Amino acid sequence: MIIKGEIISKSFKGRGHIIIRNGVIKSVQREKPGEIDIDAEDKLVIPGLIDMHAHFREPGYEHRETIESGSRAAVHGGITTVALMPNTNPAMDNIKVIGYVKEKAREIGLVDVLPIGAITKGRNGKEITDFEKLAEHVVGFSDDGSTPQSFRVFLEATKYAKKVNKPILDHAEIKELSGGTMREGKFSRRYGISGIPDIAESIAVARDVEVARYTRAHIHIQHLSTKSSVDIVREGKKKGAPVSAEVTHHHLLFKDEDLKDRSSFKKVNPPLPREEDQEELIKGLLDGTIDIIVTDHAPYSLEEKNIDIEKAPFGISGIETLLSSLLLIAEKHEINFEILLEKVTYNPANLFNLPLRGDVREGYRADLVILDPDKEWKVTEKSLFSKGKNTPFLGRKLPGVVEMTIKGGRIVYRGITFD
């Protein structure tokens, strides 16, 4: 297969030709090598995106999402590699459940799924799972939305993670401080919505940075949302703590002010940032404090979400709107799209030691996306392949249409059809 187009990647930029053989990029070159199979001359050819934070809900919550519907949604959004959080039912705290998820994803064959193992059994924050037994089956460990509140348990788990050379991916939150619905501040008071103080996150982030410094284990801090958190991670990195961090695309586009409509589709944990927080998130993204962008794709049924915001569950369905969001972020915050693209391709591959992906270069996996940045698509319940329609973009037109997604040299999505 030979693809012609405007290539954007870490290793190659500009018009070129990608030659694919046996699922691998054989070469990338300026000159035409032969007959073109896919002519994307007026479109962008980019590496398949890597989302290191998503929820496909299976097993246990198939009314919200399944591995199949989540996979279809992913390739519709140009994502070819997805790390799945362990908050399934039963939790991904044992080889049997993890094996089920991996095998189901393999049978469907649309995306590469990277399971994240639970830190504690049942994600209850008490008894640590068998890291040595699970390590070869997972890319890291997390209790996701229920990080261990016990400092002792978290410290011991981090020591185990260091021993098996796997990162801890932590949802940094002090539960006893975080009761509420949106970020505490002038808009929570104005709208009459219960607030969550920023210290519920930043205190936990400070814990993570110090534990990483002490144990020398890699701790990856999930979905930063406050200025203080960014400051703490930045200082920790300067002092040599082995920490990394992520931010979601919706935290870069929406703010607490946007909850004037009390839409539960904008209710997310951590909550949408204040303006000063969002400005610092952008700074952190540009100066390297924040390493990657993720979706934290959290699909729910409409029955669960279409209730009062104070009672609705936290979460935004975001795996299909990531690429469009990057284009919006680039425009809104005046950031080069190429910088943002590396945060969802090259950077996560490098950060989590995912070999031969996240770039367009010889010898790498032929995971590619053809994107038309000049086209628009309307986000509707019908146009979303995820079961979760709980997105604040619902009803809006977004820039950037994924024309084709290629995984391992095989076309897995073309227009609205799947292989």
N, C-alpha and C positions, 0 to 999 in steps of 0.2 A: 504494500500500500504506500502511495506517495501523496502527501498532503502539501498543498501550496497555500501560503497565507502570511499575514502579518503576525509574526511570532513575538510573544512577550514572555520572557522567563529570566531566571537568574543568569543563565549562561549564554543565551542567544536573544538578541533583540533586532527586529527589523524584518523585512521581507525575506522569506526563505522557503526551503523545501524540507520536509521531514520524511525520511524513508523508514518504513516500519517493516520488520521481518520477525516472524515467530513471536509476536507480542512485545518486541523490544525495539527501541529506536536504534536503527542501524547507523544513521548519520543525519546530521542537520547541516545544510549547505545553502549558499546563496544561489548557485547556478542550478538550472533545471537538469535533473538527472535522467529524465525519461518521461513517459506518458503520465500525466497527472490523473490520479484517481478521485481526489477530492479537491476541488478548486474553491478555496476560501479567501481569495485575493482581497476582497473588500471587507473581510472580517478578521477578528483576532483569533489566534490559535495560542492557547495557554495551557499550562499543566493542569491536570485534574486536581480539583481542590481537596484539601485535607481538613476535615472538621474534627477537632479533638474533644468535642463536648456535645453529645447528643443523647436523646432518649428515644428508643424505638419501642419501649414499653412491654415487649414480649420476652419472657412469659408473664402472664398475670393480668395485664391491662390491655388486652387486645381491642377493647372498644375504643381506646385512644389512638393506638397505632400498632402495627405489626412489623415484623422485620421486612416483610415484602412491601407493604405500603410505604414504610420509611425509606427503603432502598429505592423505590420508584421516585419518591420525592427528592431524594438525594441527587440522582443522576439528572432529574429535571432541572436541578439547581447547579449542575456542573461539578458535583462532589463525587469523587471516586473512592475516597477512603474516609471511614467514619469510626471514631472511638465512641463506644457505647457505655454509658454510666450503669452502675450495678443496681439501681433502685427498681428492680423487677420484683416479681412475686412468684416463686421464691427469689431472694436476692442472689446476685452472682457472687456467692461466697464459697462455692465448691465447684469441683471439676465437672460434675454432671450438668449443672445449669450452664456453666460457661461453654462446655462442649456442645450443648444443645443450640445455643445462640450462634456459635461459629459454624456448625454444620448446616443450620437453617439458612444462614447467609450464603454459605458456599453453594447450596442447592439452588438458591435464587439467582446467584451469580452476577448481580448488577454492580455491587460495590464490595470493597474489602472492608470487613468489619474487624475492629480491634477492641476486644472486650477490656473493660476496666474492672478489676476484681475488688470486692468489698474489703475494707480495712477490718471491720468487725463482723462477727457472725450475725446475720439478720440486720446488719447496719444499726445495731442497737447501742453501739458505743461502749460496749463492755468487754466482750471476749474477742481477742484478736484472732483473725483467721490464720490458716497455715500458709504463710507467705512462701515458704520453701516449696511447698507442693503446688501452689498456684502460679508461681513466678513464670514458668515457661509457657503458660497459657494466656497471660495477660500482658498488656503494655504498661500497666501501672496499677496503683491502688487508690481507692477513694471511697468514702461513705457518702459522697455527693451531698445532698441537701441536709444531711444529719451528721456533720463532722463530729468526731468524738469530743464531747465537752470536757471530759477528764483530761487534764494535762498529763497525767501519768500514762494513761492509755495511749494518747497521741505520741508521746515521747518514745514509748516502747515500740509502737508500730513503726515509727520513723527509723528506729535502729534496725528493725527487721528489714525494712525496705532498703536500707543502705547495704545490708548483708547480701541481699539477693540482687542488688544493682537495678532496682526499679524505682521510679519516682512515686511520690505521694502527690495526688492531685486533690487539693483541698478547697472545699467550699467554706471559706473563712467566715464564720458567724458565731457569735455568742448568743445562744438561744434565749437566755433569760433577759437579754436586752432588746431582742428583736421583735417583740410582739407588735404588730401593726400591719399596715397595708401599703403605704407609699413612703418615700423619703420624708423624714421629719423636717419641717421648715415652714416658710411663710405660705407656701402653696398648700401644704397639708392642712394648715390652720384655716386658710381662706376657703378651701373646698370642704372642710369638715370631714376629712378622711384621716383615720388614725395613722400616726407617723412612726417610722422606724429610724432611730438615731444612727448617725454614721459610725459612731463608736462600736456599734454591734458588729461591724465589719472590721474596722481598723485595729481594734484590740486583738482580734483573732489573727489578723495579718501580721501584727507585731509578734505574736506568739510563734507563728510559722517561720518568720525570718530568724528569730532567735534559736528555734529548734534546729533549723537548717544549719545555722552557724555552728551550733554545738555538736551536732551529729555528723556534719559534712554530707548529709543525705540530700538528694535533689528533691525539693518541695516546689511544686508548681501550684501557684495560687490562682484559683478560678475566678472568672468574671469580676474583676475589679470594678468598683463603681464610685469610689470616693477620692477626693483630693488627698486626704490623709493617708489612705492606703497606697496610693501611687508614691507619695513622698517616702513612706516607710520602705517600700520595695526598692526604690531608687537608692536610698541610703544603704540598705542591706547589700545591694549589688556592689556598691562602691567599696564596701568593707570586705567583699569577697564571699559573702554568703551564697551558697549554691541554690539560689531561688530563681524562678521564672514566673511569668504571669501572662494572663490572657484578658481580653475584653470582648464583649459581645457586640455585634453590629447594632443591635437596638439601643444599647447604652451610648453609642456614638451618634445616634440620630434623634432619639426622643429624650425629653427631659420631664422632670416632675411637673412643670407647668402644663404639660400636655394632658394631664389627668383631669382637666376641667370638666370633661364630658363624663367622668367617672366610669370610663370603659374598662371592663374587666380584662379586655384583650391587651391592655397595657399594664396589667398587674403582673409583676415579675419579681423574683427574689434572686439577687439583691434588687431593690427598687430602682426605678429610673432616676438618674442623677440630677442634682441641681446644676445650674448653668456653670458655676465655678468648678464643680466636680468634672463636668464634661470637658471643659477647657483643659483641665489637668490630665484627663484621660488621653486627649489628643496629643498633648505634650509628651506624655509617657510613651505613647505609640511611636512618636517621631524620634525620641532620644534613646530608644531601645529598652526602656524600663519595662514596657509591655511587649512581650515577644510575639504573640500571635493573636489572631481574631478568630472567634468561634461563634457558633449559633446558639448553643444551649437550647437546641430544639426540644421543646416541651409541649407536645401535642395533648390536647384534651378534647373531649366531646363537647358539642355545643350545649348539651343539657347541663354539663358541669360548669361551663364558663358563663352561660347567659343568665347569671343571677347578680345580685347586688355585689359591688366590688369588694365590700368588706367580708363577704362570705365566700367569694369565688376562690378557687385554687390559684397559686402562683404559676406563671408559665406562659411563654410565647412560642408559637410554632414558627420556626424561622429558617429551616434548612433549604427551602426553595427560594428565599428572598435574599440570600447572602450576597451573591454576585451583583444583583441589582443594588443592594445596599452599599456595596463598595463603590459603585459609580456615584451614588448619591453622596456618600461621605467625601469622596474626592472633590465633588463640586461644592458641597456645603462648607468644608473646612479647608479648601484650596490645597489639597494634598495630591501629589502625583499618584495616579492609579497603580503604577508599577510598584510603588512602595507598599501599598495596601495588598496587592496581589502576593507579594512575597510573604506577607503575614498569614496567608492561608495556603501556601504551597511549600516554598523552600524552607521557611523558618520552622514550621511544625515537623517537617521531615528531619531536619537537622537536630532540633531540640529533643525529639523522642526517638532518635536513632532508627528511623524508618528508611532503610537503604533503597537507593535507586528509584526514588519517586520525589515529586515536588519540583521537578526541573525538566527542561527540554534539552537533552544532550545525549550524545552517543552512549549506548549501553544501559540507558535508563528504561524503566517500564514505559510502555506506550499508553500512559494514562493522559488523555488530552481532551480539551474542550474547545469547540468552535463557538465563539460568542459574537453576536452582532450588537455592538454597543449603541448603534443608532436606531434600532427598533425598540418599540415599547410593547409591554404586555399588561393586561389588566388582571389584577389579583381578585379572583372570585372563588366561591366554594367549588365551582366546577373546574377551574383552571389549576387548582391545587391538587396534587396527587396524594398528599398526606391526609390521613383521616382528621388531623387537627387543623381546623379552620380558624383557630384563635390567633390571628395576626392583626396588628394595628394597621397593616397595609390593605386590609380587605376593602375592595371597592375602588382602590387607587390604581392608576397606571404607573408602571415602573420602567425605568430604562434598562436595556440589556436583555436580549433574548438568547437563550442557549439553543443553538441550532443543532448541535450534535455533542454527545458525550461518548468518548472512546475509552474503554478499560482493557488494558493488556492487548491492545491492537484490535479489539473487537468493538464494533459499534453497539452500544447498549441502549442508547437513546437517540432518536432522530425525530425532531419535531414533536409530535405527541405520541410517537410509537416507541415500543420497547422491543429489544431482542429477547 
